[in-house]
Each structure stands twice: as structure tokens, then as C-alpha cells.
Amino acid sequence: MALSLSVVLLLGIILIVLIRGKSLKGGPALVAILFGFFLASTGVAPSINKFLNSLADTINNITF
């Protein structure tokens, strides 16, 4: 749960920066938000979640 909240917060901050920096206009930003919202309610959402969790675990296991 903490990972999901962190990712949502990070993506929200990036979206705000892009909108304020005029790199992303309001219309495309709204489409991106709605796409993410509706994608989360499809059958592919568990697969995306599983992929992102495995990616986060892989990054977490990297040692220097």
C-alpha cells in the first residue's frame, strides 16, 4: 500500500510540474488522468500492478 501511495504522489507531482511548465496542457493532462482511472478498473490492472511491484522489488535488491 505504501508503494502505491508513493507512486501516485510522485506521478501527481510530475503531472503538476508538467502542467505548470507548459510542457503539458490541461486537455491532454485530463485525458491522461482519465485513462489511468479507467485503466485501473480493467482486467489488465492486476498485471500492471504485479509488474510494478516486481520492478520495485528488483530496484530494492540492487546493491552497490
C-alpha positions in Angstrom: 0.0 0.0 0.0 2.8 2.4 0.8 4.3 1.8 -2.6 1.1 2.6 -4.4 0.6 5.8 -2.4 4.2 6.8 -3.2 3.8 6.2 -6.9 0.5 8.1 -7.0 2.1 11.0 -5.2 5.2 11.0 -7.4 3.2 10.9 -10.6 0.9 13.6 -9.3 3.8 15.9 -8.6 5.3 15.2 -12.1 1.9 15.9 -13.7 1.6 19.2 -11.8 5.2 20.2 -12.8 4.5 19.4 -16.4 1.3 21.4 -16.4 2.8 24.4 -14.7 5.9 24.3 -17.0 3.6 24.4 -20.0 5.0 21.1 -21.2 1.6 19.5 -20.9 -1.6 21.4 -21.5 -4.8 20.9 -19.4 -6.7 18.8 -22.0 -4.0 16.1 -22.5 -3.4 16.0 -18.8 -7.1 15.4 -18.2 -7.1 12.6 -20.8 -4.0 11.0 -19.1 -5.7 11.1 -15.7 -9.0 9.6 -17.1 -7.0 7.0 -19.0 -5.3 5.9 -15.8 -8.5 5.9 -13.8 -10.4 3.8 -16.3 -7.3 1.5 -16.9 -7.3 0.8 -13.2 -10.8 -0.7 -13.4 -10.0 -3.1 -16.3 -8.8 -6.6 -16.2 -5.2 -5.6 -17.0 -4.8 -3.6 -13.8 -3.6 -6.6 -11.7 -0.9 -7.4 -14.3 0.3 -3.9 -14.3 0.3 -3.8 -10.5 2.3 -7.1 -10.4 4.8 -5.8 -12.9 5.3 -2.6 -11.0 5.7 -4.5 -7.7 8.3 -6.8 -9.2 10.1 -3.8 -10.7 10.2 -2.1 -7.3 11.5 -5.3 -5.7 14.2 -5.6 -8.3 15.3 -2.0 -7.7 15.2 -2.5 -4.0 17.5 -5.6 -4.3 20.2 -3.7 -6.1 23.3 -3.3 -4.0 26.3 -1.1 -4.7 
